[in-house]
């Protein structure tokens, strides 16, 4: 049985996916696990493959969710994205970007940070 934290995380990811779909993105997959990391959401924005990290904070007292996507986390996401693209060669030649969805409070308020970081930042 999933823990309360895992259930909250799944609910926030589902809310983030619904939010992105309402903005015109289409889902590719959720919770893609690879050696060294997990991709919360993979979406399509037109021809662009979007890797979305969803970060929930009960409050912003210790910094928002984007602040927790530090260099170490960005490198893990980059590795997971590379492995995802190797497993899905049809998407490998398309543009990619990394977005972050910050979620805080109950019910969660979502803040979408498009192009939150780039390959050069890692």
C-alpha positions, -999 to 999 in steps of 0.1 A, spaced: 0 0 0 15 34 -10 25 58 18 6 91 23 36 108 8 36 86 -23 -2 92 -26 2 129 -23 31 129 -49 10 109 -73 -20 133 -69 3 163 -75 18 147 -106 -17 140 -119 -27 176 -113 4 188 -130 -2 166 -160 -39 178 -162 -27 214 -160 -1 209 -188 -27 191 -210 -51 220 -205 -22 242 -218 -20 221 -250 7 196 -242 1 159 -247 13 132 -224 40 107 -235 46 88 -202 47 92 -164 72 80 -138 98 66 -163 125 51 -142 161 48 -153 194 40 -137 202 70 -116 169 89 -120 132 91 -127 113 114 -151 81 125 -134 63 135 -167 73 133 -203 51 155 -225 50 168 -261 47 205 -268 42 205 -306 74 189 -319 93 194 -286 98 166 -261 93 181 -226 108 165 -195 89 178 -165 101 176 -129 72 180 -104 83 194 -70 58 197 -41 64 217 -10 38 220 18 50 256 22 76 278 5 93 284 39 125 266 28 124 278 -8 102 268 -36 102 236 -55 125 249 -83 152 257 -57 154 220 -49 163 212 -85 200 217 -78 230 208 -100 230 172 -88 193 168 -95 196 184 -129 224 160 -138 202 130 -128 173 143 -149 197 148 -178 209 112 -176 174 99 -173 163 120 -203 193 106 -224 184 71 -215 147 78 -223 157 91 -257 179 61 -264 149 39 -257 127 60 -279 148 68 -310 118 84 -328 120 112 -303 157 115 -302 160 139 -332 134 163 -319 140 194 -298 139 189 -260 135 210 -230 133 207 -192 104 222 -173 96 223 -136 62 224 -120 63 239 -85 34 228 -63 27 241 -29 -1 241 -3 -34 222 -1 -49 220 -26 -17 225 -45 -11 257 -64 9 250 -95 36 273 -110 49 261 -144 86 271 -151 91 265 -188 126 259 -199 137 258 -163 172 247 -171 193 238 -201 219 212 -210 246 238 -206 235 243 -170 245 208 -161 
